[in-house]
Amino acid sequence: MLRMRQIALIASDLQLIQNQFESLFKLSVCHRDPGVAKFGLENFLMPISNSFLEVVAPFTDDSAGARYLTTRNGDSGYMVIMQTDDIDGARARVTELGIRLILDGKGSSESTDGIQLHPKDLPGAIAELRWNEGDSVLDGPWSPAGDNWQPFRNTDIVESIIGAEISAYVPEILASQWSAVLDIPSARTEQHGLHIQLDDAILRFVQVRDDRGEGLSQLDFMINDIHHVRAQGDALGLLQNPNLLEVCGIEINLIESS
């Protein structure tokens, strides 16, 4: 099992981005993690169905997050956090591939365990693989989101996150690196291009299209109320075309649910 359980974005103005996501999608903050302060960050998480949108913002200029904002020339996609039912296997595979870890939670908790991979060894986005107790339940526990996230769900506007896109200088090479880490072969189709199919979402790999370099550049949202999103997006100046928003330095594809 490998799910795209959480996507993290990084912003210079946390409250502004919170307000925008609340207006666009009627999402609610379910948790703010005090633990990210040790990295010079503050954050919020919002549930989208059984997955999560996280936004972090640095509050010190010397933090890794602040440096990332500079590297990416502003707000940006940041992390892809995936839920696995075999964290020991993932850890062994990453070690065998020679990829360094910037975080290893082994032995720190009986209910969750995770690894964050060094972005210089696996570029494109900070990848995290995490096991959590209750992983057989789609809306089961997820430690980064706190102990009581389910009451904050609202799928009236957005149903789910179904895809993420990583821009790369050489997409074929980056896709093969992610494929080796995830132990899932990449594929190329007319519909999705070069991609890796997770259990609940697609990871796409595309050519860098701007001067911001490699990074998490797009998300795909399954939308239940497209009229609300378009109206709010237009009012906020975030609607790029009827099916595309730009929020927090990332494009969001609006895909109408059937």
Secondary structure, DSSP 8 states (H G I E B T S, - for coil): -EEEEEEEEE-S-HHHHHHHHHHHH-----B--GGGGGGTEEEEEEEETTEEEEEEEESSTTSHHHHHHHHTTSSEEEEEEEEES-HHHHHHHHHHTT--EEEE-TTS-SSEEEEEE-TTTS-SSEEEEEEETTTTSTT---GGG-S--GGG---SSEEEEEEEEEEESSHHHHHHHHHHHHT---EEETTTEEEEE-SS-EEEEEE--STT-SEEEEEEEEES-HHHHHHHHHHHT-EEETTEEEETTEEEEEEE--
